Amino acid sequence: MPYSPLAAGHLSHLDWQTDTLRSQTDRVAMGKYDRAKAQDLGIIKRVNELATKYQTTMSQIALAWQWAKGVASPIVGRPKPVIQMTPQLR
């Protein structure tokens, strides 16, 4: 079962760094994703292109890709209240 389907938030926005508390303090995510930043930026750009093309969010594209690969129940962390996640739940 895949975990972190949004790659610690990297697949939800174009900027690698954000001003969130998690992006500044999550050492596990930094260690896991920062090593592959150069390769991941190409993926992030493509996810953004598809989100723009289909007029949806990057998060929805990333989750739809997993769904298409047969992942029916990824483990999604939820640092924000559900009300802020409504677009990702559609």
C-alpha positions as CSV (number, residue, x, y, z in Angstrom):
1,M,0.0,0.0,0.0
2,P,1.6,3.3,-1.1
3,Y,2.1,6.0,1.4
4,S,2.6,9.7,0.8
5,P,0.9,9.7,-2.6
6,L,1.5,13.5,-2.9
7,A,5.3,13.1,-2.1
8,A,5.1,15.1,1.1
9,G,3.2,17.8,-0.8
10,H,5.6,18.2,-3.6
11,L,3.0,16.9,-6.1
12,S,0.5,19.5,-5.0
13,H,2.3,22.7,-6.1
14,L,5.0,23.8,-8.4
15,D,7.4,25.3,-5.8
16,W,9.8,22.8,-4.2
17,Q,10.0,24.8,-1.0
18,T,7.0,26.2,0.8
19,D,6.5,28.3,4.0
20,T,4.7,25.5,5.8
21,L,5.9,24.2,9.1
22,R,6.2,20.7,7.7
23,S,8.4,21.7,4.8
24,Q,10.7,23.4,7.3
25,T,10.8,20.7,10.0
26,D,10.1,17.3,8.4
27,R,13.6,15.7,8.2
28,V,12.3,12.4,6.9
29,A,10.7,14.1,3.9
30,M,13.8,16.2,3.3
31,G,16.0,13.1,3.3
32,K,13.7,11.1,1.1
33,Y,12.8,13.7,-1.5
34,D,15.6,16.3,-1.6
35,R,18.1,13.8,-3.0
36,A,15.9,13.3,-6.0
37,K,14.9,16.9,-6.5
38,A,16.4,17.2,-10.0
39,Q,14.4,14.2,-11.3
40,D,11.3,15.1,-9.4
41,L,11.0,18.6,-10.7
42,G,10.3,17.2,-14.2
43,I,7.5,15.0,-12.8
44,I,6.1,18.0,-10.9
45,K,6.2,20.1,-14.0
46,R,4.3,17.4,-16.0
47,V,1.7,17.0,-13.2
48,N,1.1,20.7,-13.3
49,E,0.8,20.6,-17.2
50,L,-1.9,17.9,-16.9
51,A,-3.7,19.8,-14.1
52,T,-3.8,22.9,-16.3
53,K,-5.0,20.9,-19.3
54,Y,-7.8,19.2,-17.4
55,Q,-8.6,22.2,-15.3
56,T,-8.1,20.4,-12.0
57,T,-5.6,20.4,-9.2
58,M,-2.2,18.8,-9.2
59,S,-3.2,16.7,-6.2
60,Q,-6.1,15.3,-8.1
61,I,-3.8,14.4,-11.0
62,A,-1.3,12.7,-8.7
63,L,-4.1,10.7,-7.0
64,A,-5.7,9.8,-10.3
65,W,-2.4,8.4,-11.6
66,Q,-2.2,6.1,-8.6
67,W,-5.8,5.1,-9.1
68,A,-5.1,4.2,-12.7
69,K,-2.2,2.1,-11.6
70,G,-4.5,0.1,-9.4
71,V,-3.9,1.8,-6.0
72,A,-7.3,2.0,-4.5
73,S,-6.4,3.2,-1.0
74,P,-3.2,5.1,-0.6
75,I,-2.2,6.3,2.9
76,V,-2.7,10.0,2.8
77,G,-1.4,12.2,5.6
78,R,-3.7,15.1,6.5
79,P,-2.0,18.0,8.2
80,K,-4.8,20.4,7.2
81,P,-8.4,20.4,8.3
82,V,-10.8,18.5,6.0
83,I,-12.5,21.7,4.9
84,Q,-9.2,22.8,3.2
85,M,-8.9,19.4,1.4
86,T,-12.3,19.5,-0.2
87,P,-11.0,20.0,-3.8
88,Q,-8.7,16.9,-3.4
89,L,-11.7,14.8,-2.3
90,R,-13.8,15.3,-5.4
